[in-house]
Amino acid sequence: MGVTIDDARAIAATLPRSYEAIVRDRVKFRVGQIVYAAISRDETVMGFGFPKAEREALVASDPEKFRLPSRPSDMRYHWVEVYLDAIDAEEMRELVIEAWRMCVPKKISALIP
């Protein structure tokens, strides 16, 4: 169990309109100017887009895996964080793709099963 930044890159590279950017020494995956996933500087945590109304339930469902944003200012965003050593490749794929879906039109989202 456990995934790396390279696993995230491999998934993001397959998504239409997605690109990688380096911002303040952090890898971020974007659609346009919207960040849908970001990796911590030490590459141990990934932040990802997630519906605000559901994030507390996600964190409560597995607090060893998920956490709310570490910076209080990030609570205004649709954002949750996950420990990369706590998930496998399939979970990584699901989290990255669902975060990406929040940023693209439905017709583009439908291109990825």
RAFEN-V989846 format. One record per residue. RES is the residue in one small letter. SS is DSSP state (h for helix, s for strand, l for the rest). PSI is psi in whole degrees, -180 to 180 (NA if undefined). OMEGA is omega in whole degrees, 0 to 359 (none if undefined). Layout:
BEGIN
{{RES,SS,PSI,OMEGA} {RES,SS,PSI,OMEGA}}
END
This chain:
BEGIN
{{m,l,155,181} {g,l,141,180} {v,l,171,182} {t,l,176,176} {i,h,-32,179} {d,h,-33,175} {d,h,-43,178} {a,h,-44,179} {r,h,-43,182} {a,h,-39,179} {i,h,-50,183} {a,h,-34,181} {a,l,-22,181} {t,l,-7,187} {l,l,127,179} {p,l,139,178} {r,l,0,181} {s,s,144,173} {y,s,161,181} {e,s,140,176} {a,s,150,174} {i,s,121,180} {v,s,118,182} {r,l,49,178} {d,l,19,177} {r,s,141,176} {v,s,128,178} {k,s,143,177} {f,s,130,188} {r,s,159,164} {v,s,115,187} {g,l,-128,178} {q,l,1,183} {i,s,124,176} {v,s,124,178} {y,s,-16,175} {a,s,148,179} {a,s,145,181} {i,s,138,179} {s,l,160,180} {r,l,-38,181} {d,l,3,176} {e,l,34,178} {t,l,-16,185} {v,s,142,174} {m,s,128,170} {g,s,147,181} {f,s,152,178} {g,s,138,181} {f,l,142,182} {p,l,128,181} {k,h,-43,185} {a,h,-20,185} {e,h,-8,189} {r,h,-37,179} {e,h,-37,178} {a,h,-40,178} {l,h,-48,180} {v,h,-44,180} {a,h,-30,182} {s,h,-27,180} {d,l,77,183} {p,l,-13,175} {e,l,-18,183} {k,l,-46,187} {f,s,154,174} {r,s,157,173} {l,s,164,181} {p,l,139,183} {s,l,-25,177} {r,l,125,181} {p,h,-34,180} {s,h,-23,180} {d,h,-7,180} {m,h,-19,180} {r,h,-15,181} {y,l,164,173} {h,l,87,191} {w,s,139,173} {v,s,157,177} {e,s,150,180} {v,s,142,176} {y,s,123,185} {l,h,-29,180} {d,h,-4,182} {a,h,-3,181} {i,l,161,177} {d,l,179,185} {a,h,-38,181} {e,h,-42,177} {e,h,-40,178} {m,h,-47,180} {r,h,-47,181} {e,h,-45,181} {l,h,-45,182} {v,h,-46,182} {i,h,-42,180} {e,h,-35,176} {a,h,-42,178} {w,h,-41,181} {r,h,-30,180} {m,l,-15,187} {c,l,-9,184} {v,l,157,175} {p,l,154,182} {k,h,-37,181} {k,h,-31,176} {i,h,-42,178} {s,h,-36,182} {a,l,-15,179} {l,l,-20,181} {i,l,119,182} {p,l,NA,none}}
END
